Amino acid sequence: MKPLEGIRILDFTQFFSGPICTLMLSDYGAEVIKLENPPLGDSTRYGKVIVGDASTHYATRNRGKKSAVINMKAENQKQFFFRACQNRRCRSRKF
């Protein structure tokens, strides 16, 4: 068993330091859900070197995480967000 198993993290981070932090939490067993902005998700997905559907920058910093594009203006997606918040222990954001 890993030390953070059973803990859910809502990840609003992008670029470098935030995704590295939540990557480490994921490595220690936390369930990390990366919430991305519509319509295309995290802008780091679209770097110059693409592997599969994501840039290597995105892939290396977000491995092991779940991902969802969420539009907080849409009522059904707002409800998804509120359900996710009910069971989370932590959230991570970097603006």
C-alpha positions in Angstrom: 0.0 0.0 0.0 1.3 3.5 -0.9 1.1 6.3 1.7 -1.5 8.4 -0.1 -3.9 5.7 -1.3 -7.5 6.7 -0.7 -6.8 10.4 -1.1 -8.2 12.3 -4.0 -6.6 15.4 -5.4 -8.3 17.9 -7.8 -5.6 19.3 -10.0 -6.1 22.7 -11.6 -2.4 23.2 -12.4 -0.7 23.8 -15.7 2.9 24.3 -17.1 5.6 23.1 -14.7 5.7 23.3 -10.9 2.0 22.4 -10.2 1.9 19.3 -12.5 5.2 18.1 -11.0 3.8 18.5 -7.5 0.6 16.5 -8.3 2.7 13.9 -10.3 4.6 13.2 -7.1 1.4 12.9 -5.1 0.1 10.4 -7.8 3.4 8.5 -7.5 2.7 8.1 -3.7 -0.7 6.7 -4.4 -3.1 9.6 -4.5 -5.9 9.6 -7.0 -5.2 12.8 -9.0 -7.9 14.2 -11.3 -6.6 16.9 -13.6 -9.4 19.3 -14.5 -8.7 21.1 -17.8 -10.4 24.1 -19.5 -12.6 23.7 -22.6 -12.5 23.4 -25.5 -9.0 21.8 -25.9 -7.8 21.2 -22.3 -4.4 22.0 -21.0 -2.4 24.1 -23.4 0.8 22.1 -22.8 -0.8 19.2 -24.7 0.1 20.9 -27.9 3.9 21.3 -27.8 6.3 20.6 -30.7 7.1 16.9 -29.9 3.9 14.9 -29.9 3.6 11.3 -28.5 0.1 9.9 -29.1 -2.3 12.7 -28.5 -0.1 14.9 -26.2 3.2 16.7 -26.2 6.1 15.1 -24.3 5.9 18.0 -21.9 2.3 17.2 -21.0 2.8 13.4 -21.0 5.8 13.4 -18.6 4.2 15.7 -16.1 0.7 14.2 -16.1 1.3 10.4 -16.2 -0.8 8.4 -13.8 -3.5 11.1 -13.5 -7.1 11.0 -14.6 -8.2 13.9 -16.8 -11.4 15.7 -17.6 -12.2 18.8 -19.6 -14.8 20.7 -17.6 -16.9 23.7 -18.5 -18.1 25.4 -15.3 -20.8 27.3 -17.3 -22.6 24.0 -18.2 -24.9 22.8 -15.4 -24.2 19.1 -15.9 -20.5 19.6 -15.8 -20.8 21.8 -12.7 -22.6 18.9 -11.0 -19.7 16.6 -11.9 -17.3 19.1 -10.3 -19.4 19.4 -7.1 -19.6 15.5 -6.8 -15.8 15.3 -7.2 -15.3 18.0 -4.5 -17.4 16.0 -2.0 -14.9 13.2 -1.8 -11.6 15.1 -2.2 -9.1 15.7 0.5 -7.0 18.3 -1.3 -6.9 20.5 -4.3 -3.9 21.9 -6.1 -3.9 25.1 -8.1 -1.3 27.5 -9.5 -2.2 30.6 -11.4 
